[in-house]
């Protein structure tokens, strides 16, 4: 049975992070659903790209996905962090031990800002970790702690996506093939 992943989008999301994760996961047979965390499915990205999400958060409020991905973007993460519905959606998935996967500023702003890191190790972009007091910042590209997988930012979006695909599917050969095919030989499933 295919794994299902929700990518949460809000006005100002980092489009490259969202699309890279979506592309890699779909290539590896993961069912990805883009979720608009606002009143309409039309979401404008950080650089002005108009995107139509697959559904609204209200449409999937009671659905449990195998993973929830939170792309960065300065305004996008502020908007996600400000939404009680997003916070509750993440909290429910976290309690169900589903993968919680922030990228870039999302770990600090969305999870840290709502005390959802719960002492776990994480990475985020820049120096945003200085504003977080409920997690342990790690200087790395991708960090896994329990059911939390965080990525530093856009520069490691491929690493982040392949790592998440591996944790979701365990398909080492398929993942390594795709990594070599689209990302050359820079990334491999950890031994």
C-alpha positions in Angstrom: 0.0 0.0 0.0 1.4 3.4 -1.0 2.4 5.8 1.7 0.6 9.2 1.8 2.2 12.5 2.5 0.6 15.9 3.1 2.6 19.0 2.1 1.2 22.0 4.0 1.1 25.2 1.9 0.4 28.7 3.1 0.8 32.1 1.4 4.5 32.7 1.0 5.7 29.1 1.0 9.1 28.3 -0.5 8.1 26.8 -3.8 11.3 25.0 -4.7 11.3 23.1 -1.3 7.7 22.0 -1.8 8.1 21.0 -5.4 11.4 19.1 -4.9 10.0 17.1 -2.1 6.8 16.4 -4.1 8.7 15.4 -7.2 11.1 13.0 -5.4 8.4 11.3 -3.4 6.1 10.8 -6.4 9.0 9.3 -8.4 9.3 6.8 -5.7 5.6 5.8 -5.6 4.5 7.9 -2.6 1.1 9.5 -2.8 1.6 13.3 -2.2 -1.3 15.6 -1.4 -0.7 19.4 -1.4 -2.9 21.0 1.3 -3.8 24.7 1.3 -3.8 26.0 4.9 -6.1 28.9 4.2 -9.6 29.7 2.8 -8.9 28.9 -0.8 -6.9 26.3 -2.8 -5.0 29.0 -4.7 -1.7 29.7 -2.8 0.9 32.2 -3.9 4.5 31.2 -3.1 7.4 33.2 -1.8 8.4 34.2 -5.3 4.9 34.8 -6.6 4.2 31.4 -8.2 0.4 30.7 -8.2 -0.3 27.1 -7.1 -3.6 25.3 -6.8 -3.4 22.9 -3.9 -5.1 19.5 -4.1 -7.4 20.3 -1.2 -7.9 22.6 1.8 -6.8 21.6 5.3 -10.5 21.5 6.3 -11.0 18.8 3.7 -8.4 16.5 5.3 -8.7 17.5 9.0 -9.6 14.0 10.1 -7.2 12.2 7.7 -4.0 10.7 9.1 -1.1 10.8 6.6 2.1 8.8 7.0 4.0 12.1 7.0 3.4 15.9 7.1 5.9 18.1 5.3 6.2 21.8 6.1 8.2 23.7 3.5 9.9 26.9 4.6 9.5 30.4 3.3 9.7 33.5 5.5 6.0 34.4 5.2 4.8 30.9 4.6 6.1 29.6 7.9 4.7 32.6 9.8 1.3 31.9 8.3 1.5 28.2 9.1 2.6 29.0 12.7 -0.3 31.4 13.2 -2.9 28.8 12.3 -4.4 26.9 15.2 -5.8 24.3 12.7 -2.2 23.7 11.4 -0.9 23.3 14.9 -3.6 20.8 15.8 -3.1 18.9 12.6 0.6 18.5 13.3 0.0 17.7 17.0 -2.4 14.9 16.0 0.0 13.4 13.5 2.9 13.7 16.1 0.8 11.9 18.7 0.0 9.2 16.2 3.8 8.8 15.6 3.6 9.9 12.0 6.6 11.6 10.4 6.7 15.3 11.1 9.0 16.9 8.4 9.8 20.6 8.6 12.3 22.2 6.1 14.2 25.4 6.4 12.5 27.9 8.8 9.5 25.6 9.5 11.2 23.8 12.3 11.9 27.0 14.3 8.8 29.0 13.4 6.1 26.4 13.1 7.2 23.7 15.5 9.4 25.7 17.9 7.0 28.6 17.8 4.1 26.3 18.9 6.2 24.1 21.3 5.9 21.1 19.0 9.6 20.1 19.0 9.2 18.6 22.5 12.9 18.5 23.2 13.9 16.7 20.0 16.9 17.4 18.0 16.3 19.4 14.8 18.0 21.7 12.2 16.6 24.9 10.6 17.9 27.7 8.4 20.0 30.6 9.6 20.0 31.6 13.2 16.3 31.0 13.9 17.3 28.3 16.4 18.2 31.1 18.8 14.4 31.8 19.2 13.6 28.2 20.1 13.7 26.8 23.6 11.9 23.4 23.3 14.2 21.6 21.0 17.9 20.9 20.6 19.5 22.5 17.5 22.0 20.4 15.5 24.3 21.8 12.8 23.6 19.3 10.1 21.9 19.0 6.7 19.1 16.6 7.7 18.3 15.5 11.3 16.1 12.6 12.5 15.0 12.3 16.1 12.1 10.0 16.8 9.4 10.7 14.2 10.9 14.2 13.4 12.9 14.7 10.2 14.1 18.2 9.7 16.2 19.8 6.9 18.3 22.9 6.9 16.8 24.5 3.8 16.5 24.7 0.1 20.1 23.7 -0.5 19.5 20.3 1.0 15.9 19.8 -0.3 17.0 16.8 -2.4 18.8 15.1 0.6 15.8 15.8 2.8 13.3 14.3 0.2 15.4 11.2 -0.5 15.9 10.7 3.3 12.1 11.0 3.9 11.4 8.6 1.0 13.8 6.1 2.5 12.1 6.3 5.9 8.7 6.0 4.3 9.4 3.1 1.9 12.7 1.4 2.8 13.2 1.0 -1.0 17.0 1.5 -1.0 17.6 0.4 -4.6 14.9 2.5 -6.1 15.9 5.5 -4.0 19.6 5.2 -4.9 18.6 4.8 -8.6 16.5 8.0 -8.5 19.2 9.8 -6.5 21.8 8.9 -9.1 19.4 9.7 -12.0 18.3 13.1 -10.9 20.8 14.1 -8.3 23.8 12.3 -9.6 25.9 10.4 -7.1 25.8 12.9 -4.2 23.3 11.0 -2.1 22.9 7.4 -1.0 20.6 5.7 1.6 22.6 5.6 4.9 24.3 2.3 5.7 
